[in-house]
Amino acid sequence: MSQPASEAVIRVVGLGKSYATAAGLFPALKGVDLAIRPGEYLAIMGPSGSGKSTFMNLLGCLDTPTIGEYFLAGENVAHLDPDALAILRNRTLGFVFQGFNLLPRMSLQDNVALPLVYAGLDKETRRARARAMLAKVGLERYAESLPNRISGGQQQRVAIARALVNEPRLILADEPTGNLDSHTSEEIMALFDQLNGEGITIVIVTHENDIAAHARRQVRFLDGQIQSDHLSGAVAA
């Protein structure tokens, strides 16, 4: 599924990652090639140890590859200094994790606004944009609440609002429904469906087939390599 680099929001070429162990180097990822176009909705699948989480960490610039190249929004990540990389990540990526990673002593509004602090926006602008994002996920009335006063599903919605607050082109979600019951999981996936319908590129790591079925494209990893890469007919309802 190759396309010109200029069209890809993500492009990796020969991407590999090895970790030092007592038994020697362990290749968690082995020379992966993949491109993701703007507006795609992609699920990364595979069993435990397949390399999917390592791959997601590299895409999110949370780790660095041992070999290969990673182009994010046309920029070769390896060629950027730390400040330039931080700016690119802040401008391009939104993250959603299995653990909601909300700060327990900060209001939901302040949790959502946190990425805007790093972006250098003033307090009034931060609060206004945070409230707008909470409204988008249906939680504006809880803006002043603390995270422990809302449900797990609502906390994940807050995490999604935080991921959206910088108006990213791309959302990376690592097992975003892993801590949720099936009904709440479907509500969260419906929100991702909506966001993709608005043009945001969505990449989700999951081991659950029903979650992956929401994505138009499924990429399956096995033993550190891509085993399959196919398009489905439509997003699940």
C-alpha positions as CSV (number, residue, x, y, z in Angstrom):
1,M,0.0,0.0,0.0
2,S,2.6,2.4,-1.1
3,Q,2.0,6.1,-1.9
4,P,4.1,9.2,-2.4
5,A,5.8,10.3,0.7
6,S,4.2,13.8,0.3
7,E,0.8,12.2,0.9
8,A,1.7,10.2,4.0
9,V,1.2,11.7,7.5
10,I,3.3,8.7,8.7
11,R,5.9,6.8,6.7
12,V,8.3,4.3,8.0
13,V,11.1,2.7,6.0
14,G,13.0,-0.4,7.3
15,L,12.0,0.5,10.9
16,G,13.5,-1.8,13.5
17,K,14.0,-1.8,17.2
18,S,16.1,-4.1,19.3
19,Y,16.5,-4.3,23.1
20,A,19.4,-5.5,25.1
21,T,18.6,-8.6,27.3
22,A,20.7,-11.0,29.3
23,A,20.6,-13.3,26.4
24,G,21.7,-10.6,23.9
25,L,19.9,-8.3,21.6
26,F,16.2,-9.0,21.1
27,P,14.7,-7.7,17.9
28,A,11.2,-6.5,18.9
29,L,10.6,-4.9,15.5
30,K,12.2,-6.1,12.2
31,G,12.5,-3.7,9.3
32,V,8.9,-2.5,9.0
33,D,7.7,-0.5,5.9
34,L,4.4,1.3,6.3
35,A,2.7,4.5,5.1
36,I,-0.5,6.0,6.5
37,R,-2.4,8.7,4.5
38,P,-4.2,11.6,6.1
39,G,-7.7,10.7,7.1
40,E,-7.1,7.0,7.4
41,Y,-8.6,4.9,10.2
42,L,-6.2,2.1,11.0
43,A,-6.1,-0.7,13.6
44,I,-2.7,-2.3,14.6
45,M,-3.3,-5.8,15.8
46,G,-1.3,-8.8,16.9
47,P,-0.7,-11.0,19.9
48,S,1.4,-10.1,23.0
49,G,5.0,-9.8,21.9
50,S,4.2,-9.2,18.2
51,G,5.8,-5.8,18.1
52,K,2.6,-3.7,17.9
53,S,3.2,-1.7,21.1
54,T,6.9,-1.1,20.2
55,F,5.7,0.1,16.8
56,M,3.2,2.5,18.4
57,N,5.9,3.9,20.8
58,L,8.1,4.6,17.8
59,L,5.2,6.4,16.0
60,G,4.6,8.5,19.1
61,C,8.3,9.4,19.4
62,L,8.2,7.8,22.8
63,D,11.2,5.6,21.8
64,T,13.8,5.8,19.1
65,P,14.4,3.1,16.4
66,T,17.6,1.1,16.2
67,I,17.4,1.1,12.4
68,G,15.3,2.6,9.7
69,E,13.7,6.0,9.1
70,Y,10.4,7.6,10.4
71,F,8.8,10.5,8.6
72,L,6.1,12.3,10.5
73,A,4.1,14.9,8.5
74,G,7.0,14.8,6.0
75,E,9.7,15.4,8.6
76,N,12.5,12.9,9.2
77,V,12.2,12.5,13.0
78,A,15.8,11.5,13.4
79,H,17.0,14.8,11.9
80,L,15.1,17.0,14.4
81,D,16.6,18.4,17.6
82,P,14.7,17.8,20.8
83,D,12.9,21.2,20.7
84,A,11.9,20.8,17.0
85,L,10.7,17.3,17.7
86,A,8.6,18.4,20.7
87,I,7.0,21.1,18.6
88,L,6.2,18.7,15.8
89,R,4.7,16.2,18.2
90,N,2.6,18.8,20.0
91,R,1.3,20.1,16.7
92,T,0.7,16.8,14.9
93,L,-0.1,14.1,17.5
94,G,-2.7,13.5,20.1
95,F,-2.2,10.5,22.5
96,V,-4.8,8.2,24.1
97,F,-3.7,5.4,26.4
98,Q,-5.3,2.4,28.1
99,G,-4.6,4.1,31.4
100,F,-6.3,7.5,31.3
101,N,-3.3,9.2,32.7
102,L,-5.3,12.1,34.2
103,L,-3.7,14.1,37.1
104,P,-5.9,13.3,40.1
105,R,-5.7,16.7,41.8
106,M,-6.4,18.8,38.7
107,S,-9.9,19.5,37.4
108,L,-11.0,17.9,34.2
109,Q,-10.7,21.3,32.5
110,D,-7.1,21.7,33.6
111,N,-6.3,18.2,32.6
112,V,-7.5,18.8,29.1
113,A,-5.7,22.2,29.0
114,L,-2.4,20.7,30.0
115,P,-1.0,20.3,26.4
116,L,-1.8,24.0,25.8
117,V,0.6,25.0,28.6
118,Y,3.4,23.4,26.7
119,A,2.2,25.2,23.5
120,G,2.6,28.5,25.3
121,L,-1.0,29.7,25.2
122,D,-2.4,32.1,27.8
123,K,-4.6,30.8,30.6
124,E,-7.9,32.3,29.2
125,T,-7.4,30.7,25.8
126,R,-6.4,27.4,27.4
127,R,-9.5,27.3,29.5
128,A,-11.8,28.2,26.6
129,R,-10.4,25.5,24.3
130,A,-10.5,22.9,27.1
131,R,-14.1,23.6,27.7
132,A,-14.9,23.4,24.0
133,M,-13.2,20.0,23.8
134,L,-15.0,18.7,26.9
135,A,-18.3,19.9,25.3
136,K,-17.3,17.9,22.2
137,V,-17.0,14.7,24.2
138,G,-20.2,15.5,26.1
139,L,-18.6,16.4,29.5
140,E,-18.6,20.2,29.7
141,R,-20.8,20.2,32.8
142,Y,-18.1,18.2,34.6
143,A,-15.4,20.7,33.8
144,E,-14.6,21.6,37.4
145,S,-14.8,18.0,38.7
146,L,-11.9,15.9,39.7
147,P,-11.1,12.7,37.8
148,N,-12.1,10.4,40.7
149,R,-15.7,11.8,40.6
150,I,-16.5,10.4,37.1
151,S,-16.7,6.9,35.6
152,G,-13.9,5.2,33.7
153,G,-15.6,5.8,30.4
154,Q,-16.0,9.4,31.2
155,Q,-12.3,9.6,32.2
156,Q,-11.3,8.1,28.8
157,R,-13.5,10.8,27.1
158,V,-11.5,13.4,29.0
159,A,-8.3,11.8,27.8
160,I,-9.6,12.0,24.2
161,A,-10.5,15.7,24.8
162,R,-7.0,16.3,26.0
163,A,-5.6,14.5,22.9
164,L,-7.8,16.8,20.7
165,V,-7.1,20.1,22.4
166,N,-4.1,21.0,20.1
167,E,-6.2,20.2,17.0
168,P,-3.8,17.4,15.9
169,R,-3.9,15.8,12.5
170,L,-3.4,12.4,14.0
171,I,-4.5,10.5,17.1
172,L,-2.6,7.5,18.4
173,A,-4.6,5.3,20.7
174,D,-3.0,2.4,22.6
175,E,-5.6,-0.1,23.8
176,P,-8.0,2.8,24.5
177,T,-10.8,0.5,25.6
178,G,-8.7,-2.0,27.5
179,N,-10.0,-0.8,30.9
180,L,-13.6,-0.4,29.9
181,D,-16.7,-2.7,29.8
182,S,-18.1,-3.7,26.4
183,H,-20.9,-1.1,26.4
184,T,-18.6,1.8,27.3
185,S,-16.0,0.5,24.8
186,E,-18.6,0.9,22.0
187,E,-19.3,4.4,23.1
188,I,-15.6,5.3,23.0
189,M,-15.2,3.7,19.6
190,A,-18.3,5.6,18.3
191,L,-16.4,8.8,19.3
192,F,-13.3,7.7,17.4
193,D,-15.6,7.0,14.4
194,Q,-17.0,10.5,14.6
195,L,-13.5,12.1,14.8
196,N,-12.3,10.1,11.8
197,G,-15.4,11.3,10.0
198,E,-14.3,14.8,10.7
199,G,-11.0,14.1,8.9
200,I,-8.7,13.2,11.8
201,T,-6.3,10.3,11.1
202,I,-6.8,7.6,13.8
203,V,-4.4,4.8,14.6
204,I,-5.5,2.3,17.3
205,V,-3.5,-0.5,18.8
206,T,-5.9,-3.3,19.9
207,H,-6.0,-7.1,20.3
208,E,-9.8,-7.1,20.1
209,N,-11.4,-7.9,16.7
210,D,-14.6,-6.0,17.4
211,I,-12.6,-2.9,18.2
212,A,-10.4,-3.3,15.1
213,A,-13.6,-3.7,13.0
214,H,-14.3,0.0,13.4
215,A,-11.2,0.8,11.4
216,R,-11.2,0.7,7.6
217,R,-7.7,-0.7,7.5
218,Q,-6.2,-3.5,9.7
219,V,-2.5,-4.1,10.0
220,R,-1.5,-7.3,11.8
221,F,1.9,-7.8,13.4
222,L,3.6,-11.1,14.2
223,D,7.1,-11.7,15.5
224,G,8.1,-8.1,14.9
225,Q,6.9,-7.9,11.3
226,I,3.8,-7.0,9.4
227,Q,1.9,-10.2,8.7
228,S,-1.0,-8.7,6.8
229,D,-2.4,-5.3,5.8
230,H,-5.9,-5.1,4.4
231,L,-8.8,-2.7,3.9
232,S,-12.3,-3.6,5.1
233,G,-15.4,-2.6,3.3
234,A,-16.7,-0.1,5.8
235,V,-16.5,1.2,9.4
236,A,-18.6,-0.8,11.8
237,A,-21.8,0.8,13.0
